[in-house]
Amino acid sequence: MNILMLTPRFPYPPNRGDTVRSWAELEYLAQRHDVWLACLNDREPYPAQLANVRNICRDVAITPRSTPVSLLKGGISLLRGRSLTEGFFNSAALKRTVRSWIQTVQFDAVLTFSSAMAPAAELVDTRRVLDMCDVDSHKWRVYAKRSRSPLWLLYVLEAWLLRAGERRWVRSHDVTLVANERERQKLIVCTDPRHSDVVRTCVEIAGVDRAGFSNKHPVLSSEPIVGSVGSMFYPPNVRAIDWFGRHVWPRVKKSIPAARWWIVGNRPARKVRRWGREQGVRVTGFVPNTHPYLDALRVFINPVDGDIGVQSKLLGALAIGKPAVVTPDTAAGIDYDGQPPFLIAREPDEFADAVVRLLTDDALAKELSLRARRTIEDYYQPHEQLWRIEQALSGQPIEKPYETKPGEEAENTECGQTAAPVGAPTEVAT
């Protein structure tokens, strides 16, 4: 097939949640089909990065995006009754590229990565597949619940306007994909798509086999290092780090004075940087490669709350068998069978107790390490997931549709759904 792929960010290197997913999709499709990539980006990629992408694509067009200009366009969009998101990512130059390509290329399908790129996809009269990943309007509602005026009003307005946009974009696409069943329930209730499916964010086991996991037997770090990895300017991550630092870390240090806490990720916000002044805490800022830091951790923590998508950084930690402690909201975004591949804790004392247990109990840590790796092998391998995108693009029925487990419904207060998802106990699980 001739496939046009549209992304709101240059997908390489895959060092954040959206690029992990978009790069996996691009790499998979480009091995089997001819792919043209059109994307936005706020900076020029390094030549080696661009070369890696050009080597697998028929053509690549990167449209520069200025953040101040984008914010201005977003504000104008709000004044015109459309979402800030639609204006922020609206690019006349990218649309000109698409119009130019359709003059010479007969595209068989368009893969639209994230709802922000949907208006550009509508220029192509062919089969369209929208990988929404997460239902972004719901994210804005979550932000609104945790914000004060005047931002509260802006977030509520954006959630409402973006939801209206999502309805339009879902209708203009033949299939809509999301990252997990929790997101699909939001999509079904809120936007009533003609067809939707789940494609989990993939982790390539072969690409993460390192010293921390040898021949499927975990090698635990001997150092009492607890850590988080992610974009440290992203509001849910900032809030999670601050909560852990205020309410959990003092309890951990009291139990294990030698414990250390590493906060690894680019552009740390002020609320994140402040923790670097505490004894035993290290805030790295940007690092070119997170692997050495992940390998050194004894325990990976993900204290993010709010039912927002799937935590790609957690998938990466599970892939190398890192024992982890997560919140119920984070756990509910991960698919697994049987006992959880991590400890789950809601309250500060529970979270601290779980961290301390994994720092001191080798048997429990090794058991969770094995469960973590098994979860990635069973649920998040590319060959088990990415073929679903290929099926959707070709118009073929998905032979093995994603099956919701009995009772597995996503909590969705926006749309009146209140059932709790399976696999998300509120107590610390062992």
Contacts in CASP RR format, 6 or more apart in sequence:
PFRMAT RR
TARGET T0000
AUTHOR 0000-0000-0000
METHOD contacts of the structure
MODEL  1
MNILMLTPRFPYPPNRGDTVRSWAELEYLAQRHDVWLACLNDREPYPAQL
ANVRNICRDVAITPRSTPVSLLKGGISLLRGRSLTEGFFNSAALKRTVRS
WIQTVQFDAVLTFSSAMAPAAELVDTRRVLDMCDVDSHKWRVYAKRSRSP
LWLLYVLEAWLLRAGERRWVRSHDVTLVANERERQKLIVCTDPRHSDVVR
TCVEIAGVDRAGFSNKHPVLSSEPIVGSVGSMFYPPNVRAIDWFGRHVWP
RVKKSIPAARWWIVGNRPARKVRRWGREQGVRVTGFVPNTHPYLDALRVF
INPVDGDIGVQSKLLGALAIGKPAVVTPDTAAGIDYDGQPPFLIAREPDE
FADAVVRLLTDDALAKELSLRARRTIEDYYQPHEQLWRIEQALSGQPIEK
PYETKPGEEAENTECGQTAAPVGAPTEVAT
1 33 0 8 1.000
1 34 0 8 1.000
1 108 0 8 1.000
1 109 0 8 1.000
1 393 0 8 1.000
1 394 0 8 1.000
2 33 0 8 1.000
2 34 0 8 1.000
2 36 0 8 1.000
2 58 0 8 1.000
2 105 0 8 1.000
2 106 0 8 1.000
2 107 0 8 1.000
2 108 0 8 1.000
2 109 0 8 1.000
3 29 0 8 1.000
3 33 0 8 1.000
3 34 0 8 1.000
3 35 0 8 1.000
3 36 0 8 1.000
3 107 0 8 1.000
3 108 0 8 1.000
3 109 0 8 1.000
3 110 0 8 1.000
3 111 0 8 1.000
3 393 0 8 1.000
4 35 0 8 1.000
4 36 0 8 1.000
4 38 0 8 1.000
4 98 0 8 1.000
4 101 0 8 1.000
4 105 0 8 1.000
4 107 0 8 1.000
4 109 0 8 1.000
4 110 0 8 1.000
4 111 0 8 1.000
4 121 0 8 1.000
4 124 0 8 1.000
5 25 0 8 1.000
5 26 0 8 1.000
5 29 0 8 1.000
5 35 0 8 1.000
5 36 0 8 1.000
5 37 0 8 1.000
5 38 0 8 1.000
5 110 0 8 1.000
5 111 0 8 1.000
5 113 0 8 1.000
6 38 0 8 1.000
6 39 0 8 1.000
6 94 0 8 1.000
6 98 0 8 1.000
6 110 0 8 1.000
6 111 0 8 1.000
6 112 0 8 1.000
6 113 0 8 1.000
6 117 0 8 1.000
6 120 0 8 1.000
6 121 0 8 1.000
7 22 0 8 1.000
7 26 0 8 1.000
7 37 0 8 1.000
7 38 0 8 1.000
7 39 0 8 1.000
7 40 0 8 1.000
7 113 0 8 1.000
7 114 0 8 1.000
7 117 0 8 1.000
8 18 0 8 1.000
8 39 0 8 1.000
8 40 0 8 1.000
8 89 0 8 1.000
8 113 0 8 1.000
8 114 0 8 1.000
8 116 0 8 1.000
8 117 0 8 1.000
9 18 0 8 1.000
9 19 0 8 1.000
9 22 0 8 1.000
9 39 0 8 1.000
9 40 0 8 1.000
9 41 0 8 1.000
9 42 0 8 1.000
10 19 0 8 1.000
10 39 0 8 1.000
10 40 0 8 1.000
10 41 0 8 1.000
10 45 0 8 1.000
10 49 0 8 1.000
10 53 0 8 1.000
10 62 0 8 1.000
11 19 0 8 1.000
11 22 0 8 1.000
11 23 0 8 1.000
11 26 0 8 1.000
11 37 0 8 1.000
11 39 0 8 1.000
11 53 0 8 1.000
11 113 0 8 1.000
12 19 0 8 1.000
12 23 0 8 1.000
12 45 0 8 1.000
12 49 0 8 1.000
12 52 0 8 1.000
12 53 0 8 1.000
13 19 0 8 1.000
13 23 0 8 1.000
13 49 0 8 1.000
14 20 0 8 1.000
14 22 0 8 1.000
14 23 0 8 1.000
14 24 0 8 1.000
15 290 0 8 1.000
16 230 0 8 1.000
16 231 0 8 1.000
16 312 0 8 1.000
17 201 0 8 1.000
17 312 0 8 1.000
17 313 0 8 1.000
18 113 0 8 1.000
18 114 0 8 1.000
18 133 0 8 1.000
20 201 0 8 1.000
20 312 0 8 1.000
21 113 0 8 1.000
21 131 0 8 1.000
21 133 0 8 1.000
21 179 0 8 1.000
21 201 0 8 1.000
21 202 0 8 1.000
21 312 0 8 1.000
22 113 0 8 1.000
22 131 0 8 1.000
24 201 0 8 1.000
24 202 0 8 1.000
24 204 0 8 1.000
24 382 0 8 1.000
24 386 0 8 1.000
25 111 0 8 1.000
25 113 0 8 1.000
25 131 0 8 1.000
25 386 0 8 1.000
25 389 0 8 1.000
26 35 0 8 1.000
26 37 0 8 1.000
26 53 0 8 1.000
26 56 0 8 1.000
26 57 0 8 1.000
27 56 0 8 1.000
28 382 0 8 1.000
28 386 0 8 1.000
28 389 0 8 1.000
28 390 0 8 1.000
29 35 0 8 1.000
29 111 0 8 1.000
29 386 0 8 1.000
29 389 0 8 1.000
29 390 0 8 1.000
29 393 0 8 1.000
30 56 0 8 1.000
30 57 0 8 1.000
31 56 0 8 1.000
32 390 0 8 1.000
33 390 0 8 1.000
34 58 0 8 1.000
35 56 0 8 1.000
35 57 0 8 1.000
35 58 0 8 1.000
36 57 0 8 1.000
36 58 0 8 1.000
36 59 0 8 1.000
36 60 0 8 1.000
36 61 0 8 1.000
36 101 0 8 1.000
36 105 0 8 1.000
36 107 0 8 1.000
37 53 0 8 1.000
37 57 0 8 1.000
37 59 0 8 1.000
37 60 0 8 1.000
37 61 0 8 1.000
38 60 0 8 1.000
38 61 0 8 1.000
38 63 0 8 1.000
38 94 0 8 1.000
38 97 0 8 1.000
38 98 0 8 1.000
38 101 0 8 1.000
38 120 0 8 1.000
39 60 0 8 1.000
39 61 0 8 1.000
39 62 0 8 1.000
39 63 0 8 1.000
39 94 0 8 1.000
40 62 0 8 1.000
40 63 0 8 1.000
40 64 0 8 1.000
40 65 0 8 1.000
40 89 0 8 1.000
40 91 0 8 1.000
40 94 0 8 1.000
41 62 0 8 1.000
41 63 0 8 1.000
41 64 0 8 1.000
41 65 0 8 1.000
42 64 0 8 1.000
42 65 0 8 1.000
42 66 0 8 1.000
42 67 0 8 1.000
43 64 0 8 1.000
44 62 0 8 1.000
44 64 0 8 1.000
45 53 0 8 1.000
45 62 0 8 1.000
50 60 0 8 1.000
50 62 0 8 1.000
53 60 0 8 1.000
54 60 0 8 1.000
59 101 0 8 1.000
61 94 0 8 1.000
61 97 0 8 1.000
61 101 0 8 1.000
63 91 0 8 1.000
63 93 0 8 1.000
63 94 0 8 1.000
63 97 0 8 1.000
65 89 0 8 1.000
65 91 0 8 1.000
70 87 0 8 1.000
70 88 0 8 1.000
70 89 0 8 1.000
71 88 0 8 1.000
73 87 0 8 1.000
73 88 0 8 1.000
73 90 0 8 1.000
74 84 0 8 1.000
74 85 0 8 1.000
74 86 0 8 1.000
74 87 0 8 1.000
74 88 0 8 1.000
74 90 0 8 1.000
75 84 0 8 1.000
75 87 0 8 1.000
76 87 0 8 1.000
77 83 0 8 1.000
77 84 0 8 1.000
77 86 0 8 1.000
77 87 0 8 1.000
77 88 0 8 1.000
77 90 0 8 1.000
78 84 0 8 1.000
78 157 0 8 1.000
78 158 0 8 1.000
78 161 0 8 1.000
81 161 0 8 1.000
82 161 0 8 1.000
82 165 0 8 1.000
83 158 0 8 1.000
83 161 0 8 1.000
83 162 0 8 1.000
83 164 0 8 1.000
83 165 0 8 1.000
84 154 0 8 1.000
84 158 0 8 1.000
84 161 0 8 1.000
84 162 0 8 1.000
85 115 0 8 1.000
85 116 0 8 1.000
85 136 0 8 1.000
85 158 0 8 1.000
85 162 0 8 1.000
86 116 0 8 1.000
86 119 0 8 1.000
86 162 0 8 1.000
86 165 0 8 1.000
88 116 0 8 1.000
89 116 0 8 1.000
89 117 0 8 1.000
90 119 0 8 1.000
91 120 0 8 1.000
94 120 0 8 1.000
95 119 0 8 1.000
95 120 0 8 1.000
95 123 0 8 1.000
98 120 0 8 1.000
98 123 0 8 1.000
98 124 0 8 1.000
99 123 0 8 1.000
101 107 0 8 1.000
102 123 0 8 1.000
102 124 0 8 1.000
107 124 0 8 1.000
107 126 0 8 1.000
108 126 0 8 1.000
108 127 0 8 1.000
108 393 0 8 1.000
108 394 0 8 1.000
109 126 0 8 1.000
109 127 0 8 1.000
109 128 0 8 1.000
109 129 0 8 1.000
109 393 0 8 1.000
109 394 0 8 1.000
109 395 0 8 1.000
110 121 0 8 1.000
110 124 0 8 1.000
110 126 0 8 1.000
110 127 0 8 1.000
110 128 0 8 1.000
110 129 0 8 1.000
111 129 0 8 1.000
111 131 0 8 1.000
111 389 0 8 1.000
111 393 0 8 1.000
112 118 0 8 1.000
112 120 0 8 1.000
112 121 0 8 1.000
112 128 0 8 1.000
112 129 0 8 1.000
112 130 0 8 1.000
112 131 0 8 1.000
112 169 0 8 1.000
112 173 0 8 1.000
113 131 0 8 1.000
113 133 0 8 1.000
114 131 0 8 1.000
114 132 0 8 1.000
114 133 0 8 1.000
114 136 0 8 1.000
115 130 0 8 1.000
115 132 0 8 1.000
115 136 0 8 1.000
115 162 0 8 1.000
115 165 0 8 1.000
115 166 0 8 1.000
115 169 0 8 1.000
116 136 0 8 1.000
118 130 0 8 1.000
118 168 0 8 1.000
118 169 0 8 1.000
118 172 0 8 1.000
118 173 0 8 1.000
119 169 0 8 1.000
121 128 0 8 1.000
121 130 0 8 1.000
121 172 0 8 1.000
121 173 0 8 1.000
122 128 0 8 1.000
122 172 0 8 1.000
127 174 0 8 1.000
127 393 0 8 1.000
127 395 0 8 1.000
128 172 0 8 1.000
128 173 0 8 1.000
128 174 0 8 1.000
129 173 0 8 1.000
129 174 0 8 1.000
129 175 0 8 1.000
129 176 0 8 1.000
129 177 0 8 1.000
129 389 0 8 1.000
129 392 0 8 1.000
129 393 0 8 1.000
130 169 0 8 1.000
130 170 0 8 1.000
130 173 0 8 1.000
130 175 0 8 1.000
130 176 0 8 1.000
130 177 0 8 1.000
131 177 0 8 1.000
131 178 0 8 1.000
131 199 0 8 1.000
131 389 0 8 1.000
132 166 0 8 1.000
132 170 0 8 1.000
132 176 0 8 1.000
132 177 0 8 1.000
132 178 0 8 1.000
132 183 0 8 1.000
132 187 0 8 1.000
133 177 0 8 1.000
133 178 0 8 1.000
133 179 0 8 1.000
133 183 0 8 1.000
133 201 0 8 1.000
133 309 0 8 1.000
134 178 0 8 1.000
134 179 0 8 1.000
134 183 0 8 1.000
134 308 0 8 1.000
134 309 0 8 1.000
134 310 0 8 1.000
135 166 0 8 1.000
135 178 0 8 1.000
135 183 0 8 1.000
135 186 0 8 1.000
135 187 0 8 1.000
135 190 0 8 1.000
135 191 0 8 1.000
136 162 0 8 1.000
136 166 0 8 1.000
137 158 0 8 1.000
137 159 0 8 1.000
137 160 0 8 1.000
137 162 0 8 1.000
137 163 0 8 1.000
137 166 0 8 1.000
137 190 0 8 1.000
137 414 0 8 1.000
138 159 0 8 1.000
138 186 0 8 1.000
138 190 0 8 1.000
138 307 0 8 1.000
138 308 0 8 1.000
138 412 0 8 1.000
138 414 0 8 1.000
139 308 0 8 1.000
140 155 0 8 1.000
140 156 0 8 1.000
140 158 0 8 1.000
140 159 0 8 1.000
140 162 0 8 1.000
141 155 0 8 1.000
141 156 0 8 1.000
141 159 0 8 1.000
141 414 0 8 1.000
142 236 0 8 1.000
142 306 0 8 1.000
142 307 0 8 1.000
142 308 0 8 1.000
143 151 0 8 1.000
143 155 0 8 1.000
143 235 0 8 1.000
144 152 0 8 1.000
144 155 0 8 1.000
144 156 0 8 1.000
144 159 0 8 1.000
146 239 0 8 1.000
147 155 0 8 1.000
163 190 0 8 1.000
163 191 0 8 1.000
166 190 0 8 1.000
166 191 0 8 1.000
167 190 0 8 1.000
167 191 0 8 1.000
167 192 0 8 1.000
170 176 0 8 1.000
170 187 0 8 1.000
170 191 0 8 1.000
170 192 0 8 1.000
170 193 0 8 1.000
170 194 0 8 1.000
171 193 0 8 1.000
171 194 0 8 1.000
174 194 0 8 1.000
174 195 0 8 1.000
174 392 0 8 1.000
174 395 0 8 1.000
175 195 0 8 1.000
175 196 0 8 1.000
175 197 0 8 1.000
175 392 0 8 1.000
175 395 0 8 1.000
176 187 0 8 1.000
176 191 0 8 1.000
176 193 0 8 1.000
176 195 0 8 1.000
176 196 0 8 1.000
176 197 0 8 1.000
177 196 0 8 1.000
177 197 0 8 1.000
177 198 0 8 1.000
177 199 0 8 1.000
177 388 0 8 1.000
177 389 0 8 1.000
177 392 0 8 1.000
178 184 0 8 1.000
178 187 0 8 1.000
178 196 0 8 1.000
178 197 0 8 1.000
178 198 0 8 1.000
178 199 0 8 1.000
179 198 0 8 1.000
179 199 0 8 1.000
179 200 0 8 1.000
179 201 0 8 1.000
179 309 0 8 1.000
179 310 0 8 1.000
180 198 0 8 1.000
180 200 0 8 1.000
180 309 0 8 1.000
180 310 0 8 1.000
180 333 0 8 1.000
180 334 0 8 1.000
180 335 0 8 1.000
181 198 0 8 1.000
181 335 0 8 1.000
181 402 0 8 1.000
181 404 0 8 1.000
181 408 0 8 1.000
181 410 0 8 1.000
181 421 0 8 1.000
182 307 0 8 1.000
182 309 0 8 1.000
182 332 0 8 1.000
182 333 0 8 1.000
182 410 0 8 1.000
182 411 0 8 1.000
182 421 0 8 1.000
183 198 0 8 1.000
183 309 0 8 1.000
183 410 0 8 1.000
184 196 0 8 1.000
184 197 0 8 1.000
184 198 0 8 1.000
184 402 0 8 1.000
184 410 0 8 1.000
185 409 0 8 1.000
185 410 0 8 1.000
185 412 0 8 1.000
185 417 0 8 1.000
186 410 0 8 1.000
186 412 0 8 1.000
186 414 0 8 1.000
186 415 0 8 1.000
187 193 0 8 1.000
187 196 0 8 1.000
188 196 0 8 1.000
189 412 0 8 1.000
189 415 0 8 1.000
189 416 0 8 1.000
189 417 0 8 1.000
190 412 0 8 1.000
190 414 0 8 1.000
190 415 0 8 1.000
197 388 0 8 1.000
197 392 0 8 1.000
197 398 0 8 1.000
197 401 0 8 1.000
197 402 0 8 1.000
198 402 0 8 1.000
199 385 0 8 1.000
199 386 0 8 1.000
199 388 0 8 1.000
199 389 0 8 1.000
200 310 0 8 1.000
200 335 0 8 1.000
200 379 0 8 1.000
200 380 0 8 1.000
200 385 0 8 1.000
201 310 0 8 1.000
201 312 0 8 1.000
201 315 0 8 1.000
201 380 0 8 1.000
202 380 0 8 1.000
202 381 0 8 1.000
202 382 0 8 1.000
202 385 0 8 1.000
202 386 0 8 1.000
203 315 0 8 1.000
203 316 0 8 1.000
203 318 0 8 1.000
203 319 0 8 1.000
203 376 0 8 1.000
203 380 0 8 1.000
203 381 0 8 1.000
204 381 0 8 1.000
204 382 0 8 1.000
205 319 0 8 1.000
205 373 0 8 1.000
205 376 0 8 1.000
205 377 0 8 1.000
205 381 0 8 1.000
208 316 0 8 1.000
208 319 0 8 1.000
208 320 0 8 1.000
209 320 0 8 1.000
210 291 0 8 1.000
210 295 0 8 1.000
210 320 0 8 1.000
211 219 0 8 1.000
211 295 0 8 1.000
212 218 0 8 1.000
212 219 0 8 1.000
212 295 0 8 1.000
212 320 0 8 1.000
212 321 0 8 1.000
213 219 0 8 1.000
213 320 0 8 1.000
213 321 0 8 1.000
213 369 0 8 1.000
213 373 0 8 1.000
216 370 0 8 1.000
216 373 0 8 1.000
218 321 0 8 1.000
218 365 0 8 1.000
218 366 0 8 1.000
218 369 0 8 1.000
218 370 0 8 1.000
218 373 0 8 1.000
220 298 0 8 1.000
220 323 0 8 1.000
220 362 0 8 1.000
220 365 0 8 1.000
220 366 0 8 1.000
220 369 0 8 1.000
221 295 0 8 1.000
221 296 0 8 1.000
221 297 0 8 1.000
221 298 0 8 1.000
222 298 0 8 1.000
223 260 0 8 1.000
223 296 0 8 1.000
223 298 0 8 1.000
224 256 0 8 1.000
224 258 0 8 1.000
224 259 0 8 1.000
224 260 0 8 1.000
224 298 0 8 1.000
224 359 0 8 1.000
225 259 0 8 1.000
225 260 0 8 1.000
225 261 0 8 1.000
225 262 0 8 1.000
225 296 0 8 1.000
225 297 0 8 1.000
225 298 0 8 1.000
225 299 0 8 1.000
226 252 0 8 1.000
226 259 0 8 1.000
226 260 0 8 1.000
226 261 0 8 1.000
226 262 0 8 1.000
226 297 0 8 1.000
226 298 0 8 1.000
226 299 0 8 1.000
226 300 0 8 1.000
226 301 0 8 1.000
226 355 0 8 1.000
226 359 0 8 1.000
227 261 0 8 1.000
227 262 0 8 1.000
227 263 0 8 1.000
227 264 0 8 1.000
227 293 0 8 1.000
227 297 0 8 1.000
227 299 0 8 1.000
227 300 0 8 1.000
227 301 0 8 1.000
228 237 0 8 1.000
228 240 0 8 1.000
228 241 0 8 1.000
228 244 0 8 1.000
228 262 0 8 1.000
228 263 0 8 1.000
228 264 0 8 1.000
228 300 0 8 1.000
228 301 0 8 1.000
228 302 0 8 1.000
228 303 0 8 1.000
228 313 0 8 1.000
229 264 0 8 1.000
229 265 0 8 1.000
229 290 0 8 1.000
229 293 0 8 1.000
229 294 0 8 1.000
229 300 0 8 1.000
229 313 0 8 1.000
229 317 0 8 1.000
230 237 0 8 1.000
230 264 0 8 1.000
230 265 0 8 1.000
230 266 0 8 1.000
230 290 0 8 1.000
230 313 0 8 1.000
231 237 0 8 1.000
231 265 0 8 1.000
231 266 0 8 1.000
231 267 0 8 1.000
232 238 0 8 1.000
232 241 0 8 1.000
232 263 0 8 1.000
232 265 0 8 1.000
232 266 0 8 1.000
232 267 0 8 1.000
232 268 0 8 1.000
232 269 0 8 1.000
232 272 0 8 1.000
232 283 0 8 1.000
232 285 0 8 1.000
233 266 0 8 1.000
233 267 0 8 1.000
233 268 0 8 1.000
233 269 0 8 1.000
236 304 0 8 1.000
236 305 0 8 1.000
236 306 0 8 1.000
236 308 0 8 1.000
237 272 0 8 1.000
237 304 0 8 1.000
238 269 0 8 1.000
238 271 0 8 1.000
238 272 0 8 1.000
239 304 0 8 1.000
239 305 0 8 1.000
240 302 0 8 1.000
240 303 0 8 1.000
240 304 0 8 1.000
240 305 0 8 1.000
241 263 0 8 1.000
241 271 0 8 1.000
241 272 0 8 1.000
241 275 0 8 1.000
241 303 0 8 1.000
242 271 0 8 1.000
242 272 0 8 1.000
242 275 0 8 1.000
243 303 0 8 1.000
243 305 0 8 1.000
244 301 0 8 1.000
244 303 0 8 1.000
244 351 0 8 1.000
245 261 0 8 1.000
245 275 0 8 1.000
247 348 0 8 1.000
247 351 0 8 1.000
248 303 0 8 1.000
248 348 0 8 1.000
248 351 0 8 1.000
248 352 0 8 1.000
248 355 0 8 1.000
249 261 0 8 1.000
249 275 0 8 1.000
249 278 0 8 1.000
249 281 0 8 1.000
251 348 0 8 1.000
251 349 0 8 1.000
251 352 0 8 1.000
251 356 0 8 1.000
252 259 0 8 1.000
252 261 0 8 1.000
252 352 0 8 1.000
252 355 0 8 1.000
252 356 0 8 1.000
252 359 0 8 1.000
253 259 0 8 1.000
253 280 0 8 1.000
255 352 0 8 1.000
255 356 0 8 1.000
256 356 0 8 1.000
256 359 0 8 1.000
256 360 0 8 1.000
259 280 0 8 1.000
259 359 0 8 1.000
260 280 0 8 1.000
260 281 0 8 1.000
260 282 0 8 1.000
261 275 0 8 1.000
261 280 0 8 1.000
261 281 0 8 1.000
261 282 0 8 1.000
262 281 0 8 1.000
262 282 0 8 1.000
262 284 0 8 1.000
262 293 0 8 1.000
262 296 0 8 1.000
262 297 0 8 1.000
263 272 0 8 1.000
263 275 0 8 1.000
263 276 0 8 1.000
263 281 0 8 1.000
263 282 0 8 1.000
263 283 0 8 1.000
263 284 0 8 1.000
264 284 0 8 1.000
264 285 0 8 1.000
264 287 0 8 1.000
264 290 0 8 1.000
264 293 0 8 1.000
264 294 0 8 1.000
265 284 0 8 1.000
265 285 0 8 1.000
265 286 0 8 1.000
265 287 0 8 1.000
265 290 0 8 1.000
266 285 0 8 1.000
266 286 0 8 1.000
266 287 0 8 1.000
267 285 0 8 1.000
267 286 0 8 1.000
268 283 0 8 1.000
268 285 0 8 1.000
272 283 0 8 1.000
273 283 0 8 1.000
275 281 0 8 1.000
275 283 0 8 1.000
276 282 0 8 1.000
276 283 0 8 1.000
284 293 0 8 1.000
287 293 0 8 1.000
294 300 0 8 1.000
294 316 0 8 1.000
294 317 0 8 1.000
294 320 0 8 1.000
294 322 0 8 1.000
295 320 0 8 1.000
297 317 0 8 1.000
297 322 0 8 1.000
298 323 0 8 1.000
298 358 0 8 1.000
298 359 0 8 1.000
298 365 0 8 1.000
299 322 0 8 1.000
299 323 0 8 1.000
299 324 0 8 1.000
299 325 0 8 1.000
299 355 0 8 1.000
299 358 0 8 1.000
299 359 0 8 1.000
299 365 0 8 1.000
300 314 0 8 1.000
300 317 0 8 1.000
300 322 0 8 1.000
300 323 0 8 1.000
300 324 0 8 1.000
300 325 0 8 1.000
301 324 0 8 1.000
301 325 0 8 1.000
301 326 0 8 1.000
301 351 0 8 1.000
301 355 0 8 1.000
302 311 0 8 1.000
302 313 0 8 1.000
302 314 0 8 1.000
302 317 0 8 1.000
302 324 0 8 1.000
302 325 0 8 1.000
302 326 0 8 1.000
302 327 0 8 1.000
302 330 0 8 1.000
303 325 0 8 1.000
303 326 0 8 1.000
303 327 0 8 1.000
303 330 0 8 1.000
303 351 0 8 1.000
304 311 0 8 1.000
304 327 0 8 1.000
304 329 0 8 1.000
304 330 0 8 1.000
305 327 0 8 1.000
305 329 0 8 1.000
305 330 0 8 1.000
306 329 0 8 1.000
307 329 0 8 1.000
307 332 0 8 1.000
307 333 0 8 1.000
307 410 0 8 1.000
307 411 0 8 1.000
307 412 0 8 1.000
308 329 0 8 1.000
309 333 0 8 1.000
310 333 0 8 1.000
310 334 0 8 1.000
311 326 0 8 1.000
311 330 0 8 1.000
311 333 0 8 1.000
311 334 0 8 1.000
314 324 0 8 1.000
314 326 0 8 1.000
314 330 0 8 1.000
314 334 0 8 1.000
314 342 0 8 1.000
315 334 0 8 1.000
315 376 0 8 1.000
315 380 0 8 1.000
316 376 0 8 1.000
317 324 0 8 1.000
317 372 0 8 1.000
318 324 0 8 1.000
318 334 0 8 1.000
318 341 0 8 1.000
318 342 0 8 1.000
318 372 0 8 1.000
318 373 0 8 1.000
318 375 0 8 1.000
318 376 0 8 1.000
319 372 0 8 1.000
319 373 0 8 1.000
319 376 0 8 1.000
319 380 0 8 1.000
320 373 0 8 1.000
321 368 0 8 1.000
321 369 0 8 1.000
321 370 0 8 1.000
321 372 0 8 1.000
321 373 0 8 1.000
322 369 0 8 1.000
322 372 0 8 1.000
323 342 0 8 1.000
323 343 0 8 1.000
323 358 0 8 1.000
323 364 0 8 1.000
323 365 0 8 1.000
323 368 0 8 1.000
323 369 0 8 1.000
323 372 0 8 1.000
324 341 0 8 1.000
324 342 0 8 1.000
324 343 0 8 1.000
324 368 0 8 1.000
324 372 0 8 1.000
325 342 0 8 1.000
325 343 0 8 1.000
325 344 0 8 1.000
325 345 0 8 1.000
325 351 0 8 1.000
325 354 0 8 1.000
325 355 0 8 1.000
325 358 0 8 1.000
326 342 0 8 1.000
326 343 0 8 1.000
326 344 0 8 1.000
326 345 0 8 1.000
327 344 0 8 1.000
327 345 0 8 1.000
327 346 0 8 1.000
327 351 0 8 1.000
328 344 0 8 1.000
328 346 0 8 1.000
328 424 0 8 1.000
328 425 0 8 1.000
328 426 0 8 1.000
329 424 0 8 1.000
331 340 0 8 1.000
331 342 0 8 1.000
331 344 0 8 1.000
331 423 0 8 1.000
331 424 0 8 1.000
332 410 0 8 1.000
332 411 0 8 1.000
332 421 0 8 1.000
332 423 0 8 1.000
332 424 0 8 1.000
333 421 0 8 1.000
334 341 0 8 1.000
334 375 0 8 1.000
335 375 0 8 1.000
335 379 0 8 1.000
335 380 0 8 1.000
336 371 0 8 1.000
336 375 0 8 1.000
336 378 0 8 1.000
336 379 0 8 1.000
336 423 0 8 1.000
337 378 0 8 1.000
339 371 0 8 1.000
339 429 0 8 1.000
339 430 0 8 1.000
340 371 0 8 1.000
340 423 0 8 1.000
340 425 0 8 1.000
340 429 0 8 1.000
341 368 0 8 1.000
341 371 0 8 1.000
341 372 0 8 1.000
341 374 0 8 1.000
341 375 0 8 1.000
342 368 0 8 1.000
342 372 0 8 1.000
342 429 0 8 1.000
343 354 0 8 1.000
343 357 0 8 1.000
343 358 0 8 1.000
343 368 0 8 1.000
343 428 0 8 1.000
343 429 0 8 1.000
343 430 0 8 1.000
344 354 0 8 1.000
344 424 0 8 1.000
344 425 0 8 1.000
344 426 0 8 1.000
344 427 0 8 1.000
344 428 0 8 1.000
344 429 0 8 1.000
345 351 0 8 1.000
345 353 0 8 1.000
345 354 0 8 1.000
345 427 0 8 1.000
345 428 0 8 1.000
346 426 0 8 1.000
346 427 0 8 1.000
350 427 0 8 1.000
350 428 0 8 1.000
353 428 0 8 1.000
354 428 0 8 1.000
357 364 0 8 1.000
358 364 0 8 1.000
358 365 0 8 1.000
358 368 0 8 1.000
364 430 0 8 1.000
388 398 0 8 1.000
388 402 0 8 1.000
391 397 0 8 1.000
391 398 0 8 1.000
391 399 0 8 1.000
392 398 0 8 1.000
405 422 0 8 1.000
407 419 0 8 1.000
407 422 0 8 1.000
408 421 0 8 1.000
408 422 0 8 1.000
409 417 0 8 1.000
409 419 0 8 1.000
409 420 0 8 1.000
409 421 0 8 1.000
410 417 0 8 1.000
410 419 0 8 1.000
410 421 0 8 1.000
411 417 0 8 1.000
411 418 0 8 1.000
411 419 0 8 1.000
411 420 0 8 1.000
411 421 0 8 1.000
412 418 0 8 1.000
END
